[in-house]
């Protein structure tokens, strides 16, 4: 461990000061008059004593050890971890956006409301829906919000027996979680040998108790559901609604629209497809688009345009209620709007084309060294299997750890669950061919190591600051504070 990296407690030297506070300009206060004795320290807190320079160097070096999309390739399948253009950050910092407050009078934030309204209009066009709300804070909340609209719709029609949501066995994990939180029972529909929804199995599980089918297209394997029109007809004939998980919209943007496929609800991940910052738990933005028969149930307020300007409309008696304060994460919405306006319709179409091209290029170059469960044209992402390497004693986890030695973030591993030893890779459209080739060459090298020198893969990573962790223990029993 470098001198700079030593914990601030270990570097502490009595008498060093890293701050300077102004003299008090308020009267002295007797703490006993405010707090009970049990809340008052009898001695000073044992805090580290360091200079400002030492503190700055410590945290700057720590920050340099973080991995992010600005520092390296991040092929995290299903998460669309693509570059965030810096013009987005510049626009989000315009004083008229950065310095306003959500509780200001509507008359004083008409420009911000105009931006939000234009963003809604753009998302309506991109998705083929009739209305959009920007309220949900992230994709999972967008899922839940969409399902609550579907639930409210059925209940308003007196159709309370619709308690089940159908979800493919390849689906994102948030889908069954969101359905359960929304009060539904989850029913699984199987995938066929091509990795697509088994239409015949769908016919057996759909019924008069079906509230909705949750689906993404292309699906989580990166494959386009070619039977989507038939699937929509089956669900609608049974009286259910079709829900679109927008995590994979990057694969079809400006090429085909969920609304034209027959979807009734769609959630979007603005922090994925539309280049908001992503990772570290947020911030996110998960707007939902809906068809007209669900509009009465939208969360309030609803942003509308009137002759005199823009306003928030609360007059929705069947609304499911507010789902997020301040009408969503405004800063992320500004970034998404900037991205859409910067790219334009032709640019968004190019995004899709290059995302699909990059994924297919990588898939075909890697198929000779790894198993390819579904050998067909993919969309924006693809899934490999490490079964061939597993027979040599090298697991997918080992491959992921070995990638860290080459400064690559690993792809999503062990998901989707229907593929054994899965590696789910999404290159996105923003990576250059040189970066893709370097990643591919590294993967081929690791495959060769698995055959000729498996221990170097099994014991990876070798070049990171922290070696392989007990991940189960770290998740269940994390050490969250410094102990001498």
N, C-alpha and C positions, 0 to 999 in steps of 0.2 A: 504494500500500500504506500502510495506517495505521501510526502509530508503534507501536501495540500489536502489530500483526501482524508487524513486522519479526522476522526470525529471532532466536532467543535469542543466537546467536553474534554477530550484527551489533549487538545492543544491549549487549553485554558491556562493563563498565567495571571496570578493575582496582581491587580492594579491596572491591567490593560483595559482601555475603554474604547468602545466602538460607536458611541452615541453622545450627543450633547443636547440636553433638554433646556428650554428657556426657564428663567426664574418664574416662580409661581406668581400669578397675578390674581389669585383668589385667596380668601382667608383660610388659615389652617383649619382642618376639620378633625374633630375627635371621632375616630372610627367606632368607638364604643357606642356613640350616639346613633350610629347607622346599622352596624352589624352586631350580632350576638358574639360572645367571646369565642365560640367554637369555630367561627369563620375567620378569625384574625390570627395571623402568623405570630409566633413568639420569637422567631428568628428569621433572618433574610432568606429568600429562596436561593437554592444552590444552583445558580446560573453560570454558564461559562463566561470567562472574561477574555475578550479578544479585541483586536483592533478592527476597524472597519475594513481595511485592506485584506486581512486574513479571512474575514467572513465572506467578502465578495469573491475571493479566489476559491474558497471552499465550495460555495454554491454554484459558481460558474463552472468549476470542474465537474461537479455532480451533474449539472445540466448537460454537459457535453457527453455524458455517458448514456443519456436517454436516446432511444431510437425513434425517429420520426420520419414522415414522408419527405421532409426537407433535407434529410441527411442520408437516406438510403432507400433502396427498393423495398416496397411493402406489398407483396403479392397476396394479401389476405383475402382468400376466396369468400365471396358473398358480402364483403364489407366495402368494396369500391374505395380503397384507400389511395385516392389520386391527388395529384399536386393541387394545392390551393393557391390560385393566382393572387399575387400581391396587390393587384388593382382592387380586388375585393376588400382587402384590409384598408386600403387608402380611402375608399368610398365610405366604408363603415365608420371611419373616423372623422368624416366631415362634421364640423360643429353642429350643423342642423340636424344631424342624426345622433351623434354621440352625446350631445349635451341636453337633449330634451328628456322630459319625465313623462311616464305613462299616465300620470294623473293630471297633466295639464289640460286645460279646456280644449275641446276639439277644434275650436277656431284658431288656436295657436299652433296646431300640429297638422295642418291640412296637407303640407308637403309629404310628411311621413305617411299619412293615411293614403295619399295618392299613390305612393310607391307600393304600399301593401295591396291596394286594390289592383294596380297594374300587375303585380306578381300573381295575385289570384287569377286574373284574366289570362295571363300567360300559361299558368298551370292547367286551367280549364282547357285551353287549346292543345297543350302538349298531351294531356291524358284523355281527351275526348269525353270529359264529364260535363255536367251542367252547372255545378257550383263547387267552390273550394272554400274551406276554412283553414286559416293558418294557425289556429290555436294550439294544437298538440305540440308538446315540447320535444318529442323524439319519435322514432319509428314505432317502438313498442306502445307508446301512449296513443299514437295514431291508429294502430291496430285495435286497441281497446275502444277508442272513440268510435271507430267505424262499426265495431260489433255492437256497441251500445245503441247506435243509430238503428242498426238492423233489428235489435231487440225491441226498441221503442216502436218501430214500424209494425212489427208483428203484433205487439200488444195493443197498439191503437186499432188494429183490424180485428181484435178479439181472438187472435190466433196464438193463444198462450201455450199450445201443445208443442210448438216448435222450440225444442230445448237442445237440439244437437247441432254441432258444427263439424263438418267433414274436413279432414286435413290429410294431405298425402303423407306417406311414410318417409318422404325425402324432405319434408318441410323445414323451414327455419324453426329453431326451438322456441322463439317467442310466440309463434302461432298458437300452439296448444296452451301455452301459459296465458296469453291474452284471452283466449276463449274461455278458459277456466275462471279467470278473474272476472270476466263479464257475466259469469253465471251459467255458462253453457256446458254441456257434456260433450267431450271430444270423441269423434268416431274416425278411425283411420281408414283411408282408401289406399290400396296397394299400388305399387309401381309395376309396370310390365317389364319384360326382358329388355326393352329398349330404353328403360329409365323414365318412361312417361306414365301419366295417370292411366291405370288400367280401366278403360271405359266400362267393360263388363262388370268389374268389381264395383265400380261406382254405381251402376244400376242396382246392385244388390243392397247397397247401404243407404241409398237415398230413399226418402219416404215423406209422409205427411208430418213427421216430427223434425224434418230438416230445416234449420234456420238459415244456414249458409254453407258454402264451400269456400275455404280459404286456399288461395292458389297464387303462385307467382309464375310469370311466363316471360322469358324462359325460366325453367324451374331451377331448383337448387343445384342440380347437376350441370347447369349451363345449357340445357337442351330445350328447344322450343316445343311447347305443347301443340302439336299440329292438329289435334282434335279439339281445340279450344271452343270452336263454334258448336260442335256437338255436345261438349261438356256443359256449355252455357244453356243449351236447349234442355238438357236433362234436368239441371237444377231449377230453371225457371218453370218448367212444366210441373215440377213437384211443389212449386210455390216458394222456393227458397231464393236467396240472394247470392250473388257471386262476388267474392271479396278478393281484391288484388293486392298482394304484398309487393310494394314498390321497391324493395331492396335491389331488384335486378333491372330497374328501368334503364340503366346505362346501356343495356344491350339492344334496346329497341327505340330509343328516343328519336323522334322525328321520322321514324320508319313506319311504325304501326302504333295504334293507341289502344290502351286497355278498354276504353269505352266502346270502341268499335268491335272489340272481341266479345262484348256482352257483359262486361263487369259492371256491377252496380255501385261499388265502393272501391276506392283506391287510396292507399296511403303512400306518401313519398318520403324519402330521406333526403332533405335538402343538404344535410351534412355529408352525404355520400355523392349522389348523382350531381348535385349542383355546387360542389366544391366548398362547402363550409368546412371549417376546421373539424377534424374528426379524431377521436382517441382520447384517452384519459378520462373517459366517462362523460364526455360532452364538450361543449354544449351541442344540443341537437335541435332539429326542427322537423316535425313529422306531419305536415298538412295532410288533410284527406280531401279527396274529391268524391262527389256523389252524383247519382242521377236524380232527376227532379222529384220522384216520389218520396225521396228521403229528406228533401229540403226542410219540411216543417219541423224536423227533429234536430236540426243543427244546434251545436252548442252556442249559447249567446255570450257576448253580443255578436251580431253578424255585421260585418263591414259592408256598407252599401254606399252607392253613389246617388246623390240627389241633385236637383237643379242648382242648389246653392253650394254644393260641395260634397264632402264625405262625412258620414256619420256612423255611429255604432247603434244598431237596431236591436232592442231588447224585446220587441213585441213578437215573440215566438212562443205561444202558450204550450206547445207540445215539445219544447226544447228539452234535451237531456241535461241542460244546465252548463255552466262554465266548466271547462276542463283545465284551463291554464290562465293564471293571472296575466294581465298586461297584453292580452291578445297574442300570445306566443313569444318566442325568442326573437326580438326585433333585429338584433345585430346579425344573426344568421340569415334572417329573411332579406336583409339589405345585401348581404354577400351573394345570396342566390339570385336576387334580382340583377345585380351587377353582372354576374356570370351569364345569365340568359341574354341580357342586352348586349354584352360584349360578343357573344358567340353568334347570335342571330339564328334564324331557322337553318340556314345552310351549315353553319358551324356546329350546331347540335347534331345534325345528320352526320357530319364528319366524325364527331365523337363516337357515335355508334359504330360507324364503319371501321375506324381504327381500333376500337376496343375489341371488336369481333375478329379483325385481322390478326391482331397481336396474340389473342388467345389461341386461335387455330394454328398460328405459326409455332408457338411454344409447344402446343400439344403434339404436333406432328414430329417435332424434333426430339421430344422426350419419350415418345411411345416405344422407341427401340430399347430403352433401358428400364422402363417401368411398365407395369400392367395398365392397360387402358380398358376399364370395365365396359364403356359404351363407345364403340368405335364408329363415330359419326361426326358430322360437322357440329361444332359447338357454337355457342354465342360468345358472351363476354368472359366466360370462365369455363374451366374443365376440371374433372376429377381423375386423378391417377390413384393407383393402389400400390402399396409397398409390399404386396404379398411375395413377390419374387425375392426381395431382400430379406423378408421375414424368414424364409427358408434357410437363409445364410446366417441367421442369428442377429440381424439388424432390423430393428423396428422403425416404424414411421417416426416415433419420438426421437430416435437416434439421428435420423436424417435431418429432422428439424433442428436439433441441437448443433449438428455439424454445420448447418448453414450459417449459424451465428459466427463461426470462426471466419467466415468469408464476408462478414458485414452485410448479410441479407437477413431481413426479417423472414421467419418461416411462413409458409402458407398456412391456411387453416388445416388442422389435422384431425383425423378421426371423425370427420363430418363431411357429408351426410352419413348417418348411421347405417344406411343400407349398403355402404361400400366398406369392406374390410380393409384396414390399414389405409384409410383414405387420406389423400393430400389434395386439397381444393385450392386451385391456383387462379387468381384473377390479376392479369397484368395491367389492366386499364389502358386507356388511349394515350396517356401522357408520357409513357416511358419510351425511350428511344430504342432502336434496334440494337444498338451497342449494349445497352443495359440488359435487354432481353437475352442477347447472346451470352453475356457474362454470367447471368443466372443459369441459363441452360447448360453452359460448359461446367459450371460448378456442380449442378445436379448430376451431370454425366460423370464427373470426377468422383462424386460421392458414391454413385452406383458401382463404379470400378473399385473404389476402396472397400465397399461391402463384400466384393468377391475376393479381393487379394489381401486386404489388411483390415478386417472387420473391427478390430479392437480400436482403431483410431476413430471410427464412427461411434462405436458403443460407448466410448469414454468422453465424447465431445460434450460441451465445448471446451476447447483448450486455451482460447485467446481472450476470453471474457473476464471481467473483473470478478464476477461471481461464477463459480462452477455450477454443475447441475444440482438443483435443489430437490428436496423432497416436496414435490408440488402439492401432494395431498395434505401433508402436514402444514405446509405454508398457507394453504387456503383455509384449513380448519382451525389452526392454532397459530395465527400470525403473531409475531413479536412487533408491537407497534410503538414501543417506547424504549429509550436508552436505559440500560442498566449497567451500573459500574461493575 
